[in-house]
């Protein structure tokens, strides 16, 4: 069992809206070895939401305080996943999908609720 996340971040990404079904299909079949690598790197919870009208993706990721996510960019499994997703998403210079961090402007949590 993981401790409560030390940090939750949000990112914006983009796909061609015509590729939405394929994007979902690939994530529905995420490779077990990729999921294991993400968890080993400190990811506790990872969700991606789609605005189908614009192709904008909104990702929310919670991770351990001592996460090792920076090392994922050099992980062969991650690099294979990025290569497979290349036809659906704009790329960043490191070969991964383009993303932009989002700034948290509001948070409401019920008293006593575990942090997300």
N, C-alpha and C positions, 0 to 999 in steps of 0.2 A: 504494500500500500504506500502510495506517495504522500508526503506531507502536503499541507496547503501550498498552493503555488506562491512563489515569491514575487512573481511578476506576470501580468497579463498584458500582452501587446496586441495591437490591431494593425492590419496592413490592407492596402488597396492594391489589387492586381486587375488585369483585364484579359478578356478573351473576345474573339469575334462572336457575337450573339448566335450566329448560325452554327457554331461549334458547341453550344451548350450541352446538347445531349451526349456528344462524344466526351466532353470534359467530365460530365457526371459518370458516364460508363467507366472511364478509366479510374476515377476515384472510387467507384463502387467495387472495383477489382484491385485495390491498392495491393502492391506486393507485400506479403508478410515480412520479408526481410527489410523492406523500407520502413514499415510501421515499427519494426523492432529497433531499427537504427534511430528513428525519431524519439522513441521512448528512452532508449539508452542515452541519448543526448540531453535528456531532461525535460522533454515535452510531456506535459501532464494531460492537456486537453487541447484539441486543435479543431476548429470549425471553419468552414468556408461557406459563405452565402453568396448568391448570385442575384443581380438585378437583370432579368432576362431581356429587358428593353434596351439596355445599354451595353451589356457584356461586362459591367463592372463587378468584380469579385471583392468581397469584404471578408478578410480572415481574422479570426480571433484566436490567439494562442496563449495558453498559460504554461509556464515553465518553472522548473526548480531554480533556486537561487544560484546553485553551482552548475547551471546548464552548460553544455558543451556544443551549442548549436553552430558556432562559428566553424568548427571542424567539419561539419556536414558538407560544406562546399567542396572538400577534397575527398569525400567518401565515394567510392566507385558505384555503390548502389544509388546514391543520390544523383550522381552525374548521369547514370543510365536513365533514371526517371526524368530528369530535366531534358535529356535528349529526346525521349519519347514524347514529352509534352511540347517540344519546340514548335510543332506545326499548329498548335492551338493558341500560343501565348507569345506576346512580345518578350524579348530576352534582355537581360542586363549584361554588362560587360563580363561578369564572371561566368556567364553561360546559364545561370539560373533564370527563373522567370522574373521579369521586371516587377518591382513592388515599391510602394511608397508607404512609409510609416504614417499612421494616423494618430492625432493627438486626442487623448481622452478629455472631454469637456463636461461630462456628467456621469455619476455613478450612484445608484441607489441599491442598498443591500438591506434586507430584512434584519432586524436585531437578532444576533446569534447565528445568522446564516454563515456557512462556510464560504470563504472567499472563492471567487471563480477566476 
